[in-house]
Amino acid sequence: MAGSGSSEVRTPIFSGENYEFWRIRMTMIFKAHGLWKLVEKGISTSDPKKKKAEGSSEEEVDEKTAAAYMQDAMALGIIQTVVSYQIFPRIANAETTKMAWNLLYGEYHGGDQVRSVKLQNLRREFEYARMRGVEALSGYLTRLNDLINQMKTFGELLSNERLVQKVLISLSKPYDPICLVIENTKSLETMELQEVVAILKSQEQRFDLYNVDTIERAFASLSVSSKGQQNRGNSQSSGPKSQKNWNSTGKPWDSKGKSQQNNPAPNHRFSSSQPANQEAVKPQCRVCSKCHFGECRYKGKPKCYNCDRFGHLARECTVGKTTQKANCANQVEVSGNCSMLTVQLRMSK
């Protein structure tokens, strides 16, 4: 049993599900190691007297019996190793391999009634199986193949024509054109399932290539549009310096450009239209409500609601107070002149 360790590692642990698949794999493992006879028929319990009559000595009989018990213990140990902790109590009291094997077979393989119910559920699941909209073709075929194999373990064999028909009528809508071509150009009675699968997989590859091309075109158009917007933004921001009234630090630029300094006599025909174009390009400031670039120099300064100027509050404003002082001074001067004139007239009389 030198190779039994590797077989035990590759054998899945039976936890109560998919017993039929587990049973098939364990059968092949026992046959590969020459232990299947012990699992199927158990230890031979022939009469020792009969063995002696046949010419075998008592020592030879004891050696053969001991070897048989050793092999049976080895097979029983394999079964105990490949079951989960939840299943192990069911076979813990089994003294031979055949006893443990029959316990699992009777509980999970089930009788005729139980097998009939399970097979009916598999048939229903097979009939209602459909390819989901976002499911890949390979994933759906794997899921359908699992149902077919489970039905085989219960004795249900499906014909090749039935499998081909099931695949063609259960695919999603994008495969309708290729399914229609297969149905109209091929004979479903003689066509193999592998041929249908190969045609469908080639169609799936075409879908993948189309999706890749669509994504690449979308990214290409997105990059072109972003570059165009960036170029338009650069062209607008790279205008003549005379259009900028403010720099990045918030200080005003020279209102006259270099061209205006070199040519002090501008053309009056375009002087009226140039400021309008500049105002159309400049954004409106939220602080001073004027159109200019850069940070506003009045940002953070208080605004007077009396004179609409920045730098002081209304209670500190001197515009109205200056006017009132001037009026009072004028009134005082006029009243003083009138009083002096009255005194002069009295003295002349």
DAKA-V168291 format. One record per pair of residues at least 12 apart in sequence whose C-alpha atoms are under 10 Angstrom apart, sorted by the first residue. I is the first residue (numbers start at 0). J is the second residue. Records with the same first field share a line. If there is no record, write none. Layout:
I = J + J
This chain:
0 = 32 + 33 + 70 + 73 + 74
1 = 32
2 = 31 + 32
3 = 28 + 29 + 31 + 32 + 73 + 74 + 77
4 = 77
6 = 25 + 28 + 29 + 31 + 32 + 77
7 = 25 + 28 + 77 + 78 + 80 + 81
8 = 80 + 81
9 = 81
10 = 24 + 25 + 28 + 80 + 81 + 82
11 = 24 + 25 + 81 + 82 + 83
12 = 78 + 79 + 80 + 81 + 82 + 83 + 84 + 86
13 = 78 + 80 + 81 + 82 + 83 + 84 + 85 + 86 + 87
14 = 81 + 82 + 83 + 84 + 85 + 86 + 87
15 = 82 + 83 + 85 + 86 + 103 + 106 + 107
16 = 107
17 = 107 + 108 + 149
18 = 103 + 104 + 106 + 107 + 108 + 152
19 = 104 + 107 + 108 + 148 + 149 + 151 + 152 + 153
20 = 148 + 149 + 152
21 = 81
22 = 100 + 103 + 104 + 108
23 = 152
25 = 77 + 78 + 81
26 = 38 + 39
28 = 77
29 = 74 + 77 + 78
32 = 74
33 = 70 + 74
34 = 67 + 70 + 71 + 73 + 74 + 96
35 = 71 + 74 + 96 + 97
36 = 71 + 97
37 = 67 + 68 + 70 + 71 + 72 + 74 + 75 + 95 + 96 + 97
38 = 71 + 74 + 75 + 95 + 96 + 97 + 98 + 99 + 100 + 101
39 = 96 + 97 + 98 + 100 + 101
40 = 96 + 97 + 98
41 = 67 + 68 + 71 + 95 + 96 + 97 + 98
42 = 64 + 67 + 68 + 70 + 71 + 95 + 96 + 97
43 = 64 + 67 + 68
44 = 64
45 = 60 + 64
46 = 60
47 = 60 + 61 + 64
48 = 60
68 = 95
70 = 96
71 = 94 + 95 + 96 + 97
72 = 94 + 95 + 96
73 = 95 + 96
74 = 95 + 96 + 97
75 = 90 + 93 + 94 + 95 + 96 + 97 + 98 + 99 + 100
76 = 95 + 96
77 = 96
78 = 90 + 96 + 99 + 100
79 = 91 + 96 + 99
86 = 103
87 = 99
89 = 102 + 103 + 106
90 = 102 + 103
108 = 153
114 = 153 + 154
115 = 153
117 = 149 + 150 + 153
118 = 149 + 150 + 151 + 152 + 153 + 154 + 155
119 = 150
120 = 150
121 = 146 + 147 + 149 + 150 + 153 + 155
122 = 146 + 147 + 149 + 150 + 155
124 = 143 + 146
125 = 142 + 143 + 144 + 145 + 146 + 147 + 150 + 165
126 = 165 + 169
127 = 165 + 169
128 = 142 + 143 + 146 + 165 + 166 + 169 + 170
129 = 143 + 165 + 166 + 168 + 169 + 170 + 171
130 = 142 + 143 + 166 + 168 + 169 + 170 + 171 + 172
131 = 169 + 170 + 171 + 172
132 = 170 + 171 + 172 + 173
133 = 171
134 = 170 + 171
135 = 171 + 203
136 = 170 + 171 + 174 + 196 + 199 + 200 + 202 + 203
137 = 196 + 199 + 200 + 203
139 = 166 + 169 + 170
140 = 166 + 170 + 196
143 = 162 + 165 + 166
144 = 162
147 = 162
158 = 188
159 = 187 + 188 + 189 + 190 + 191 + 192 + 193
160 = 186 + 187 + 188 + 189 + 190 + 191 + 192
161 = 187 + 188 + 192
162 = 187 + 191 + 192
163 = 187 + 188 + 189 + 190 + 191 + 192 + 193 + 194 + 195 + 196
164 = 182 + 187 + 188 + 192
166 = 178 + 192 + 195 + 196 + 199
167 = 179 + 181 + 182 + 195 + 196 + 199
170 = 199
173 = 202 + 203 + 206
174 = 199 + 202 + 203 + 206
177 = 198 + 199 + 202
178 = 195 + 198 + 199
181 = 195 + 198 + 199
235 = 280
236 = 280
238 = 280
239 = 256 + 257
240 = 252 + 253 + 254 + 255 + 256 + 257
241 = 253 + 254 + 255 + 256 + 257 + 258 + 259 + 277
242 = 254 + 255 + 256 + 273 + 274 + 276 + 277 + 278 + 280 + 281 + 291 + 292
243 = 255 + 256 + 277 + 280 + 281 + 291 + 292 + 293
244 = 277 + 281 + 290 + 291 + 292 + 293
245 = 291 + 292 + 293 + 294 + 295 + 296
246 = 291 + 292 + 293 + 294 + 295
247 = 292 + 293 + 294
248 = 293 + 294 + 295 + 296
249 = 292 + 293 + 294 + 295 + 296 + 297 + 298
250 = 293 + 294 + 295 + 296
251 = 291 + 292 + 293 + 294 + 295 + 296
252 = 292
277 = 290 + 291
278 = 290 + 291
280 = 292
281 = 293
284 = 298
285 = 298
286 = 298 + 299 + 300 + 302 + 309
287 = 302 + 307 + 308 + 309
296 = 309
297 = 309 + 310
300 = 312
301 = 313
303 = 315 + 316
304 = 316
305 = 317 + 318 + 319
306 = 318 + 319
